[in-house]
Amino acid sequence: MRIIAYHKKRLSYICVILLFFILIFAVAAAILRSLFPTPHLDAVEKYARDNQIKATMIYAVIKAESGFRSSVVSPKGAVGLMQITESTGKWIASELGITEFTTEKLTDPELNIRMGCWYLSYLLKRFDGNSELALAAYNAGEGTVSRWINSDNIGWKDSKIISLPYKETEKYLVRVNRIYFVYKTLYPELD
């Protein structure tokens, strides 16, 4: 009888411990999802799919670029969720056939996401699918990254960039990749 009581007590402890860990993981996931949200999901999914990019990567860029603030303007004049500059915006608008483009329209989340997804897709094609180079170019500019490639100024380890001439771009790349990892982990259905 004592053996049965002992095993029942032990089993109840195990159940309590398991329940505790299940609750911890559920709360941790909820907290992480609140820190890594998915606003504008319809637009992100649509334009990511249209441009053959993972929605989780788009969310990583948006979080790194603007922190999900649609009307933010950087010191360099980049506007909106995906931080598009006026000159890049004009060029993208002409490529997409968007008429009557103005920089102020970049504060519209849907338009900004549409243009940013197209531009990131363009950069991925431009750099043969290399997301490291595409993301570096998204931050530093396509011409700048091309010059780095031509002058062999990029430090590589396997297929990952480990050093760039611009420390800001190097930090940006690390940040976006970390955020991207979290989004892929939290939202595998978007990846």
C-alpha positions as a Python dict, from the first residue, in 0.01 Angstrom:
ca = {
    (1, 'M'): (0, 0, 0),
    (2, 'R'): (282, 236, 87),
    (3, 'I'): (445, 168, -250),
    (4, 'I'): (127, 261, -437),
    (5, 'A'): (84, 579, -229),
    (6, 'Y'): (448, 668, -293),
    (7, 'H'): (410, 624, -671),
    (8, 'K'): (85, 825, -673),
    (9, 'K'): (254, 1106, -483),
    (10, 'R'): (556, 1091, -713),
    (11, 'L'): (331, 1093, -1021),
    (12, 'S'): (144, 1396, -889),
    (13, 'Y'): (476, 1580, -840),
    (14, 'I'): (580, 1493, -1193),
    (15, 'C'): (244, 1618, -1325),
    (16, 'V'): (281, 1946, -1134),
    (17, 'I'): (633, 1993, -1267),
    (18, 'L'): (522, 1917, -1624),
    (19, 'L'): (231, 2158, -1592),
    (20, 'F'): (468, 2423, -1460),
    (21, 'F'): (700, 2386, -1760),
    (22, 'I'): (409, 2386, -2005),
    (23, 'L'): (283, 2711, -1852),
    (24, 'I'): (632, 2864, -1861),
    (25, 'F'): (672, 2781, -2230),
    (26, 'A'): (323, 2909, -2312),
    (27, 'V'): (384, 3237, -2130),
    (28, 'A'): (732, 3274, -2283),
    (29, 'A'): (591, 3221, -2633),
    (30, 'A'): (315, 3474, -2569),
    (31, 'I'): (568, 3728, -2441),
    (32, 'L'): (797, 3669, -2739),
    (33, 'R'): (505, 3703, -2982),
    (34, 'S'): (417, 4038, -2822),
    (35, 'L'): (778, 4154, -2867),
    (36, 'F'): (787, 4021, -3225),
    (37, 'P'): (440, 4100, -3361),
    (38, 'T'): (297, 4051, -3710),
    (39, 'P'): (107, 4370, -3792),
    (40, 'H'): (-15, 4427, -4148),
    (41, 'L'): (-13, 4050, -4194),
    (42, 'D'): (-230, 4048, -4508),
    (43, 'A'): (-5, 4297, -4686),
    (44, 'V'): (316, 4129, -4573),
    (45, 'E'): (197, 3785, -4680),
    (46, 'K'): (66, 3910, -5015),
    (47, 'Y'): (371, 4110, -5121),
    (48, 'A'): (618, 3859, -4978),
    (49, 'R'): (446, 3585, -5180),
    (50, 'D'): (422, 3804, -5492),
    (51, 'N'): (796, 3871, -5469),
    (52, 'Q'): (899, 3522, -5358),
    (53, 'I'): (1040, 3631, -5023),
    (54, 'K'): (969, 3479, -4685),
    (55, 'A'): (726, 3685, -4478),
    (56, 'T'): (946, 3625, -4174),
    (57, 'M'): (1234, 3803, -4350),
    (58, 'I'): (1007, 4099, -4429),
    (59, 'Y'): (907, 4120, -4063),
    (60, 'A'): (1274, 4111, -3962),
    (61, 'V'): (1351, 4401, -4196),
    (62, 'I'): (1049, 4601, -4078),
    (63, 'K'): (1132, 4549, -3710),
    (64, 'A'): (1497, 4643, -3765),
    (65, 'E'): (1422, 4938, -3991),
    (66, 'S'): (1127, 5110, -3824),
    (67, 'G'): (1015, 4913, -3521),
    (68, 'F'): (673, 4895, -3691),
    (69, 'R'): (626, 5274, -3695),
    (70, 'S'): (468, 5361, -4029),
    (71, 'S'): (535, 5735, -4017),
    (72, 'V'): (892, 5729, -3889),
    (73, 'V'): (1154, 5921, -4090),
    (74, 'S'): (1523, 5845, -4043),
    (75, 'P'): (1793, 6114, -4021),
    (76, 'K'): (1883, 6019, -4381),
    (77, 'G'): (1523, 6075, -4498),
    (78, 'A'): (1413, 5711, -4523),
    (79, 'V'): (1038, 5684, -4463),
    (80, 'G'): (792, 5431, -4329),
    (81, 'L'): (790, 5071, -4218),
    (82, 'M'): (1062, 4950, -4453),
    (83, 'Q'): (1252, 5282, -4454),
    (84, 'I'): (1258, 5374, -4822),
    (85, 'T'): (1435, 5693, -4929),
    (86, 'E'): (1279, 5941, -5170),
    (87, 'S'): (1514, 5857, -5458),
    (88, 'T'): (1475, 5482, -5413),
    (89, 'G'): (1100, 5526, -5377),
    (90, 'K'): (1079, 5720, -5704),
    (91, 'W'): (1279, 5452, -5883),
    (92, 'I'): (1071, 5166, -5738),
    (93, 'A'): (749, 5353, -5823),
    (94, 'S'): (861, 5388, -6185),
    (95, 'E'): (952, 5017, -6199),
    (96, 'L'): (613, 4920, -6054),
    (97, 'G'): (415, 5166, -6267),
    (98, 'I'): (297, 5364, -5965),
    (99, 'T'): (193, 5707, -6089),
    (100, 'E'): (181, 6027, -5887),
    (101, 'F'): (429, 5895, -5633),
    (102, 'T'): (521, 6125, -5344),
    (103, 'T'): (749, 6059, -5049),
    (104, 'E'): (456, 6121, -4813),
    (105, 'K'): (281, 5816, -4960),
    (106, 'L'): (558, 5600, -4812),
    (107, 'T'): (386, 5636, -4474),
    (108, 'D'): (103, 5419, -4609),
    (109, 'P'): (185, 5072, -4469),
    (110, 'E'): (52, 4876, -4767),
    (111, 'L'): (237, 5084, -5027),
    (112, 'N'): (556, 5083, -4822),
    (113, 'I'): (543, 4705, -4776),
    (114, 'R'): (467, 4657, -5147),
    (115, 'M'): (763, 4872, -5250),
    (116, 'G'): (998, 4733, -4985),
    (117, 'C'): (919, 4372, -5077),
    (118, 'W'): (974, 4444, -5445),
    (119, 'Y'): (1303, 4618, -5370),
    (120, 'L'): (1433, 4338, -5147),
    (121, 'S'): (1335, 4087, -5416),
    (122, 'Y'): (1521, 4297, -5673),
    (123, 'L'): (1831, 4298, -5452),
    (124, 'L'): (1809, 3922, -5397),
    (125, 'K'): (1803, 3872, -5776),
    (126, 'R'): (2080, 4128, -5824),
    (127, 'F'): (2304, 3941, -5581),
    (128, 'D'): (2218, 3590, -5707),
    (129, 'G'): (1992, 3500, -5416),
    (130, 'N'): (2249, 3582, -5149),
    (131, 'S'): (2039, 3722, -4864),
    (132, 'E'): (2348, 3850, -4681),
    (133, 'L'): (2446, 4072, -4974),
    (134, 'A'): (2085, 4172, -5043),
    (135, 'L'): (2032, 4282, -4683),
    (136, 'A'): (2364, 4466, -4678),
    (137, 'A'): (2259, 4644, -4998),
    (138, 'Y'): (1917, 4725, -4848),
    (139, 'N'): (2105, 4914, -4577),
    (140, 'A'): (2413, 5055, -4751),
    (141, 'G'): (2295, 5072, -5111),
    (142, 'E'): (2331, 4848, -5413),
    (143, 'G'): (2622, 5045, -5561),
    (144, 'T'): (2813, 5043, -5233),
    (145, 'V'): (2784, 4666, -5194),
    (146, 'S'): (2883, 4614, -5559),
    (147, 'R'): (3198, 4822, -5498),
    (148, 'W'): (3278, 4614, -5188),
    (149, 'I'): (3243, 4296, -5390),
    (150, 'N'): (3458, 4428, -5676),
    (151, 'S'): (3733, 4546, -5440),
    (152, 'D'): (3712, 4229, -5225),
    (153, 'N'): (3627, 4429, -4910),
    (154, 'I'): (3382, 4179, -4760),
    (155, 'G'): (3499, 3929, -4501),
    (156, 'W'): (3331, 3589, -4538),
    (157, 'K'): (3310, 3277, -4326),
    (158, 'D'): (3141, 3003, -4523),
    (159, 'S'): (2841, 3182, -4679),
    (160, 'K'): (2800, 3440, -4400),
    (161, 'I'): (2939, 3791, -4400),
    (162, 'I'): (3158, 3847, -4096),
    (163, 'S'): (3297, 4193, -4177),
    (164, 'L'): (3208, 4491, -4392),
    (165, 'P'): (3371, 4830, -4449),
    (166, 'Y'): (3067, 5002, -4289),
    (167, 'K'): (3032, 4897, -3924),
    (168, 'E'): (2673, 5029, -3927),
    (169, 'T'): (2584, 4786, -4206),
    (170, 'E'): (2769, 4506, -4031),
    (171, 'K'): (2562, 4567, -3714),
    (172, 'Y'): (2244, 4596, -3923),
    (173, 'L'): (2310, 4259, -4085),
    (174, 'V'): (2367, 4090, -3749),
    (175, 'R'): (2051, 4251, -3608),
    (176, 'V'): (1828, 4156, -3902),
    (177, 'N'): (1958, 3798, -3900),
    (178, 'R'): (1891, 3764, -3526),
    (179, 'I'): (1540, 3905, -3563),
    (180, 'Y'): (1482, 3682, -3865),
    (181, 'F'): (1580, 3375, -3660),
    (182, 'V'): (1326, 3469, -3391),
    (183, 'Y'): (1049, 3525, -3647),
    (184, 'K'): (1125, 3193, -3819),
    (185, 'T'): (1111, 3020, -3481),
    (186, 'L'): (793, 3191, -3357),
    (187, 'Y'): (602, 3184, -3687),
    (188, 'P'): (712, 2878, -3886),
    (189, 'E'): (385, 2896, -4083),
    (190, 'L'): (507, 3226, -4236),
    (191, 'D'): (848, 3094, -4334),
}
